[in-house]
Amino acid sequence: MKLQKHFIRLFTLLFLVASLTLMHSAVAQQKKSDKTGRKGLILFDFPESLEAKVEVNLTAKLISLVTKSVSNQPEVVELIQMLDGIYVRTYDRATIDEKKLVNYFKEKLKEDEWEILVKIEEKSETVEINLLFDEEKVYGIFAIIIPKRSGEATFVNIVGEIAPEHIEELLGNLSNFGAVDIDFGDKLKGQWKREDIGDKATVMILGSTFFTNPRINRFNVRMDDVLAPKRQSEMEQLVTQLKAFGPTKIAVYTDQSYDAELNANYQGYLEGTYELTRNYKDQIGFRLAKQMGHSKLYGIAHWPKHKPILDKIDDDLMDFDTFAEMHNQEHLLPTMVSDGQKVRRSADGTLWVEQQEYEPLIDMYIRMNEPEQIYVDHQPYLRTARIGLKDQYPGANWVAHWWYAHNLKNFVNLTRITESTDDRILLIVGAGHVYLIQQFLEDSGDYIVESPLQYLNPAATD
């Protein structure tokens, strides 16, 4: 079933290929072919020995057998005759050097002058679709599909001489070719027509650090002085790139009760009477809001002084730290360290996460907002939830009654500042909050969620 899900995702995305009919006049003739002489074929010939979990080799001979079984459907026969092969490999990510394998195939595609049609980075998976085509035909489709949660990496190569105008019809009839046992026809149309997509507000979440070293978290990111000239230059570049999103509103991780103070400071900044502090709300939020001509910012965090629900829960029922120490479950306590970082404990007991080498702000924000990093930042909360024994659930109580509830209310507050489907809201929050708020936005079905990576690293999404 996992492979079927991958195919659904792949071939749904490939519906975009139909748009090639609009590009004919601008496309140059592809002259290079695969070393085998079969144009569009990418051999799975990685020099190191790999064992695939799933291997599909649907050759021209096997495809011709399918032709006989559907001879009473001439329109399907016509589509089948366009194909020379469908090849699939799925590997366990734990058993391969994923980066090395992906780069190997990307180099082959680049060498044969394939072009990237679709490149999508999402919290759940990464998908890249490459085409080899000319003015008349699509000769090859090569897709790299890496779901972040399943632990698998899938590579798909479709070979043939496919007329662009038949792509949608072809993908809708794949079940007739024996490659998959699902009819994609209605699924394709349902996924890509999306007639209501223009009737939704857009949100982009930027995961951030505080810049001020506030000592408020279990693990606190140590940041050098962002007011230093070099950092200020990087900050200006960061804001310039985020400006391309075109936000109509900017929301920040500030409790709504502090909205008046937040915007009094912002008005002072506009009038030249307030000097920007090191805080990310000032450095990014105020700068960008001013450049966009906004009259105010919006605080969406829920930090009530009085917590009526939590007040009814005994503190011991949520004290997962003490419970973990008393019951040998310290291994479930959260850790927040990535490659290139180290943890240092200061004299007052504060745990600081420090970058071992200087990291430019743009690079830092790209790293923090990569889908895989967003997921990694979320995982410690699920480990924390496991702290407990028998009918005692201090970890789950804290995660459910505080962390999830807190972020759900942050999401609700975000919906309350949404006034129009034309809204393009930039939400700047601590990186650990991104996963849940993004999930709530997507699951609601009421928002289009854009990734900041296309603005932070536009070259990678070209």
N, C-alpha and C positions, 0 to 999 in steps of 0.2 A: 504493500500500500504506500510505503514511503516513496518508492520509485514512481508510482502513479501520480502522487502529489507533485513530484518534481516535474513530471511531464506536463501536468496541468499548468503549472506555473510557467514552464518554458514555452509551451505552445500558445498559451494565452498571450504572453509577451510578444511572441512572433507574429501576432496579428498586425503589429505595427509595420511589418514588412510590406503590407499591402500599399503603404504610402509610397513605395518606390515608384509606382506608376506616375507619380507627380514629379519625380526627380530625373526622368530619363534624359531630358535635354542638358542636365548639368553633370552627368556621370561620364567619366572617361572610361575607355575600353580597358578592361583588365587583361593583361597580356601574359602574366606569369602563371604557371600551373604547378601543381604539386610534383615532387620529384618522381612520383610513380607514373605520371602522365595523366592521371585522373584528376581533372580540375575540380577543386572543391573538397578533395579528400585530405584529411589530416590524420596521419598514421598515429596510433597509440604506441609509439616506439620509444618511450622514455628509457634512457640507457640503464637505469637501475631496475632491478627486478621488483615488480609490484604485483600483489594479489588483489584482484578486483572482487568486491562483494557482489556486484552485479555486472554482467557482461552480455551485451546484445550485439550480434553481428547479423543484421538483416541485409544480405547481399542482393545483387540484381537478380541472381538465379532464384532466390527464395521469394523475392518480390514478384517475379513472373508467375510463380505458382499461385499467388494471391489473385493475379489477373484472371486466371481460369475460373476461380471460385466466384468471381463477380462479373462474369462475362455478360450477364443479363442487365448490367448497370453500366452502360457505355460512358456515362459522365465520370464514374469512378475509375473505370479502366483508363480513361484519358489522363486522369491525375496520377495513377500508379505508374504509367509509362514515362512520367517525368522524373521518376526516382531511380537512382542507381544504388543507393544504400542508406541504411540508418544504423549508426554505431553508437553504443553507449557504454561508458565505464563509470562505476560508482566505487569509490574507495573509502575506507575507514580513515578519517582524518588523523586518528591516533597512531596509525601505522605508516604514515607518509610524511615527507617533508613538503608540506602543502605549498609554501611559498616557492620552493624550488620547482615543484611540478607545474604550478600555474604559470610561472615565468617561462618555463620551457615551452609550453604551448603558445604563450603570447609571442615569444620570439619567432616561432614557426609561422604564426599568423602574420606577423609584421613582415617577415621575409618574403612571404607570398602575396603581400599587399592586400590583405583583407582589411575591411573597415569595420569599426565598432558602430553598431546600430543602436544598441541599448546598453546602458551601464547603470545599474540600480544598486544603491546601498541602503538597506533597510535594517531595522533592529533584528529582524528574524533571518535574513539571508542576503547574500550578495549574488547578483546575477549579471553576467556580461554576455552579450550576444554579438557575434561577428559574422559578417557576410562577405562572400566573394561573388561579385556580380558585374555585369556590364549593362549596356543600354537595352539589351534584349532579354537577358535571362539572369536568374540567380543560380549559381553553380554550387554553392556550398553554404551551409549554416553551421556555425560552431558555437556552442553555448557552454559556459562555465557556471555551474550552480552550486553555491556553498551555503546550505542552511546552517545558521550559527548554533542551533540547538540540537540538531540530530546527530552531529558528529560525522557527517558524510560530505564528500565532495564528488559531484557528478559532472561528467563531461559528455556532451552529445554532439555528434557530427552527422548532418544530413547532406547527402550528395545527390546531384541530379542536374537536370536542365529545366528549371522551373520558371514558367512565365509569371512575372510579378502579379499580374491581375488574378492569378489562380491561387495565390498563397493562402488567402482566407479559406477558400473552398478546400484546398489541400489539407490544411490543419483540421478542418471540421470533419474530415473523413479518415483520419489516421487510424481509427479503430478497424477500418476495413483492410489495413495493410498488415495487421498482425503485430504492430509495434506496441500498441497499447490496447486495452479492452474497454476504453471509454470513448463515447462520442463527444467530441469537443465542440460541435456546431453551435448549440445554444449557449454553452459556457463562454465561448469566444465573444459572441454578441453581447451577452450579459455583462461580461467583464469590461469591454472596451467602449461600448456606446456611452455609458455613464452620462446620460442626458441631464442628470441632476448635478453634475460636478460643478457647474457654474453657480449653483444655488447654495454654496457652502462658503463660510468664512475660512480663511487660511491662517494657520498658526505655524510659526517656526520657533523651536525651542533651542536656545543656546545654553549648553551646560558650561558652567563657569566655576572659578574659584573666587574667594572673597577679596584677595589682594592684601587684606589688612591683618592677616595672621591673628584672628580673634580668639583662638583657644576655646571654641564652643563645641567641637566635635570630638569623638573618640580619637580619630586620626585627623590632624590638622595639616593642610598643605602649607609648607613654608615658602613664602614668596619674597623675592628680593624687592627692592624699592621701585615701585612702578612709576614714581615721580622722577626717577633718574632720566636724563636726556635720551639715552638709547631706548629705554622702555617707552617713553612718551612718543618717540618716533614710531615705534612698533604699534602703539595704541592708535595713533592716527591712521595707520595703514589698516589695522583691524576694523576700525569704525568705517573707513571708506569702503571696504569690501562688504561689510554687513549692510551698508546703505543700499546696495544693489537689490536687496530683498524688497525694498520699498515699503517699510512698515507704516501702517496708518495709526497704530498704537504700540506703545512699548510698555510691557508689564514686567515688574521686578519682584523679587522675593522679599517683600516687605509686608508686614501685617497691615491690613486695611485701616486699622485704627491710627496708623502713622501716616496716612495719606496726606493730611494737611501739612505735617512737618516735611515730608518728602517733597511736596510741590512748592512749599515756601522756599526750600533750598534751591529747587530748580528755577523758580522765578528770580531768585537772587543771582543765580548763574547767568540767566538771560540778561539781567540788568547790570551785570558786572560787579555785584557786591558780594558774591559768594565764590570762594576759591575751591576748586574741585579737590576732594580728599582722595585717598588711595582706594576707597571702596569701589567695587565694580559698578555699582549703581551710578556713581558719579562719572567714572572714567569711560564707561561704555554707554550706559543709559542716558545720562544727561547730554553727552556729546552728540550722540546720534539723534536724540529727540530734537535738539537745537537745529541740527543740519536738516532735519525733515520738517521743521517749522511747527512742531507740536506744541500745544499750550500746556500739556501736563503729562505725567506718567501715572501708571496704575499699580498699586500694591495689591497682590493677590494671595499673599501667604495668610495662613490661619494660625495665629499664635495667641489664643485668648489667655488673659490673665487668670480667668476662672474656667476650669474644665469640668463641667457638671457630670459628664459621663465617666471620665477618669477618676473623679473624686469618689465615685462609688466602688472603685476597684482597689482592694488592699494593695499597697505598694509591693508587698512580698510576692504577690501573684504575677508581677511583671519584672521583678529584680533578677533578670537573667544572668547578670554578672556574678552575683553572689552564688546563685544556684550552680552555675558552671564551675566555679572554683571549688565548691563543696562536693560536687559529684563527678569530678574528673572529666568535665566536658569543655575545658578551655579551648580545645581544638575547633569548637563550633563558634567561638567568639569571632566577630568580624575582623577582617584584615583588609587594608585598602592600599596595597603596594603594587605598582606596576614595574615593568622592566625599566632599568635606568634610574630607579629610585631606591632610597634607603630610609629606614625609620630610626629616629633618634629620640630618646626620652630626656626632657629637660629636667632641671633640678626640682621644679614644682610638680613633676609627674606627667606633664603634657607630652603626648606622643606627636612628633613632627614627621611628616613625610617630606623628604627633601630630594630634589632632582640632583643627580650627581654631576651633570654637565649643564651648561647654560642652554636654555631652550627658548628660542624666539616665541613671542606671543602667538603668532599665527600657527606655528607648529604645535604649540601647547593646546590651542583650541581645536585644531584638527584631531589631535590625539584624543582629547577628552570627548569629542563628539562622533568618533567612529562608532558605527553600530556595535561592533564587538566589544569595545570599551564600555559602552553604555550598559551592555548586558553584564559585563564583568563587574561593574559598579553595583549592579542590582543583586548579584548572587549572594553577597555576605548577609543580606537581610533574610534570605531563605535559609541559610545555614543557622542564623540566630534563632529562627522559628523552631528549629529542632531541639533546642535546649529544653530539657525537662525529662521527667520519668513518670511512668504510669499515668495517673490522672492529674499530674502537675505539668502545666504548660506555660512557664514564665516567658519563654522566648516567643511562642505563638501569640500569647496575650499582648506582649509589647508590639510585635509586628502588626497584629490585626487592629488593636485598639488605638495605637498611636501612629505608627509609620504609614500604614495603608490609609487609615482614616484621615490623617493629616494631608496626604497628597490627594486624596479624593476631594477633600474640601478645597484644596488649591485649584483643582480642576473645575469645581463648581464655581469658584470665584472668577475663574477665567471666562466661563460661559456667561457670567453676569455682566462682564464688560463688553461682550460681543453684541453689537447693535445692528450690524448689517452683514449681508453676504459679501459685501465689498471689503470688509475688514481684513487687513493683513496684520496680524498681531505677532510681534516679536516678544517672546517670553524669555527672560534671562534668569536662570535659577542655578543653584548649586548642582554640580554634575550628578550627584547621587539621586536627585529627584526626577531626572529626565525620563527614565524608563517607565515609571508608573504614570506620570502625567501624560506622556505620549501614548501609552496604552489606553488610558481613559479617553483621550481625544479620538483615537482611531476607532475604538470599540463603540463609541457613541454614534458613529456614522454621520455626525453633524459637521465635521471639519475636514479640510484638506490639510495634511501635515507635511510640511516641507523640511528637508534636511538642510542644516546650515553648511554642509560640506560643499555644496555646489557654489557657495559664495566664498567660503574660506579657502577652497582649493579648486578653483574653476578649471584649471588645466587637466585635473584628473577626471573631470566629468565631461570633457569635450568629446 
